[in-house]
């Protein structure tokens, strides 16, 4: 599609543009939701910064793991030099790596701030699928994370960065983007209207893996995502997240779903 846009005589990657736009909207949504968690502006801003850093690092690390053969090929072809490292750092990110990396960073940040992790999670959670939805549009524009060949409803890329050009491919990126927007709306409505605000986290842990399991059936970039025992890396992670989410839900249910509260500090 349009992997780059020209701005002031510069070429800017559309994937990055949509990721920044989605991240900005998710941040604004977290600011809107913070009144239910009791966190102030700086709490949310610092937590969001920690999540962004952790997400970028995690997304890159998982990409290097699942596409290790390609990484080795690039190093063999071009050698280990500055240009090779820059290419590896600029291209290739895996969402689930970003999700896990962002979660780990938030866990560390909440521990340092001596705050309940749930306070941050429930504030940020509705914005995760929102940001991800824009990121998937960026994937479509760049031509990565592409779908299976389809003459019925496929779209042929002409200058894609990853997808094979000239072949009609199912726009799985746009399908996932639409489903993510629906999930974001569902989560935000629940968060605004429910008395158990922190349970919005379970909506994401249960529903996004379902979305991913559906869209994985339409993906065609297996070589870039890694396959283990016939299933993609993302499929295994989706199953794992649903299992962990179920365990956490049952533990919370046994406690009566108590809402996390801000700790009282001595002045």
N, C-alpha and C positions, 0 to 999 in steps of 0.2 A: 504494500500500500504506500504509505508515506513514512519511511523510517526516519527521515530528517525533515525539518522545516528551516527555512532561511529567515534569519532575523538579524538586521544590521550587518549584512554581509557575512554572517556566521551560520554554520550548520549546527542545529541543535537537535538532539535525538528526541523524537516524539515520545518514546517510552519513558524517558526521564521527565518530560513535561507532564505527562499524565500521572506519573507517580507523585510528583511534587504537588500537583493539583489535588489528587486524592488525599494525600497526607495533610494538606492544609485544611480541607473540608472536615477530615476526621478530627483534627485538632480543635476546630471550631465547635464541632459536635461535643467533644469531651468537655469543653468550657461550658457549654450549655447544660450538660449533665452533672457538673460538679456540685451543684446546689443540693443534689440528693445524697451525695457522699460526704459532704462537709469539707471537702478539700478546697483550698484557695487556689488562686490563679497560678502562683509560683509552684505549688505542689504539682499541678497538672502539667505545667510547662516543662518542669524538670523531669517528670516521669515520662512525658512524651519524647523528650530528647534522649533519654536512656533507652527507650524502646526503639527509636529510629536507629541509633548506633548498633544496638544488639541485633536488630533485624537485618541491617545491611551486612554485618559480619556473618551472621548465621546463614543468610541466603547465599552468600559467596562460598562459605565453607562447604555447605551441602552440595552446591553445584560442582565444586572441585572434587568432591567424593564420588558423586553419581556419574560424572562424566570424566572420570580419571583417565580413561583411554585416550580421549580427545586431547586432554591436557598433556599427556605424555607425547602424543603425536606432534603437537605444536612445539613442544620443547625440543624434540628430536629434529624437526624441520628447520627451526629458526634459532635453536640454541637458547641457553639461559642468559638473557641479557635484559636491558632496561625496556626495550620495545616489547619483548615477549611478556614480561611481567605486567606492563601497562595494558596489553591486550587482554590478558587473563583477568585483570582486576576490573576492566571496564565492561566486559561482556559476560553474560551467564549468571543468572540468579535463580534460585529455587524458592518458591513461596514458603513451603513448609519449613525450610531452613530459617527463613526470616521470622516465621511465627515462633519457632522454638527459641531462636536467638533473642527475639524481643521479649519473650516470656522470661527467659533466664535473666536478662538485663533488668527487667522490672522486679523480679524476685530479689535480686541483689540490692536494687535501689530501695525497695520497701524495707528490707532488712536494715540497711544503713540508716534509714529515716525512722526506724522503729514504728512503722505503720502496718496495719493489716493489709496483706497483699490484695484481698478482695476489694478493698476500697478503690484501689487503682484499677483493678481489672474491670469492675462493674462500670466505672466511669468511662474507660477507654473502649470497652468491648463493642458497643454499637458502631463505633467508627472503624473497626477493623474490616468488616465486609465492605463498608463504603469506600475506604481507601483501596482495597483489593479490587473492587469493581472498576475503578479508574485505571488501575494497573493492568487489568486484563484488556481494556481498550487499547492501552499502550502496546500490549503484546500483539494485538491485531494489527495496529498500524506499523509495527516493526517487522511483523511476519514471523514471530516466534511462537512457541507453544501451539503449533498449528494442528488442524484437525485432519480427519480421514478424507481421502478422495471422494467427491460426491458430484455427480453430474446434475442432480436434481436441485440442490440448494447450495452448491459450492461456489466459492469466489476464487478466481485465479489471481495470484500475486504476480507482479511484474518486476519488482526490485526488492524482494523480501531479504532480510538479513539471515534468516534461518530456514524458512519454508521453501520447498521446491517451486520455482517460478513456472508459470504457464500451465499449471495443473489446477483444476477446480477443487478446492478443499473446503470442507465443512467449517464454517466460522465458529468453532467451539469456544474461542476466546470471548465472542460476543454473547454466546449462550450463558457462559459462566458469569459474565459481567451482569447480565440481566437477573440471573438467579441471586447473585450477591446483593444487588440493589434491593430485591424483594426481602432478602434476609435482613439487611440493614434496617429496612422500614419496620419489619416485624419486631426486631430487637428493640428499636427505639420506642415503639408504641408500648411494648411490654414494660420497658424501663420507666417510662413516664407514668404509667397507670398502675403498675403493680406496687404492692406494699413490700414485697420481697425483691428489692432492686437487684441484689446480688445474684439472683437466680437467672438473670439475663445471660450470665456466663455459660450456663448449661445449654441455653438455646444455641449458642455458637458451637459448643463442643459436640452437640448432637447433630445439628442441621448442616453445618458446613462440610463435615466429612461425607454426609449423604450427597450433597451437591457435587463434591469432588469425585465420589465413586461413580456418579452418573456421567460427569463430563470426561472422566478417564476413558470411558468406553468409546469416545469420539476422538481421542488424541491419536496422532500419527507420528509423534516424535520420540518413539521409544528409545532410539539410540542415544538421545541426549539426556534421558531421564533415569536410566538404569532399570533393569529388570531382575527380579529375584524370585525364583520358583514360579515363574510365569506371570507374576504381578509386578506392576511398577512400584518404585520406591514410594511414591505419593499414596498409592493404594494401601500399602502396609502401614504407613504413618496414619492414614485416615482411620483404619481399623483400630490402631493403637490408641488414638485420641478418643474414639468412641468408648473403648473399654475403660480408659482412665476416667473419662467423664462420667460413666455409669458408676464407677466406684466412688468418686467424689460426691455424686448426687446421693447415693445411698447413705454415705457417712453423714452428709448434711441433713438428710431426711430423718435419720435416727436422732439427731440433735434438735430437730424441730425447725430447721432453716433459720437460725438466728442471724439477724442483720449485723454486719461488722460496724463497729463504732470507732470514732476517733479517740485515741488515748488522751487522757488528761495529763498535762504536764504541770509540774510544780514551778511556780514563778520565783 
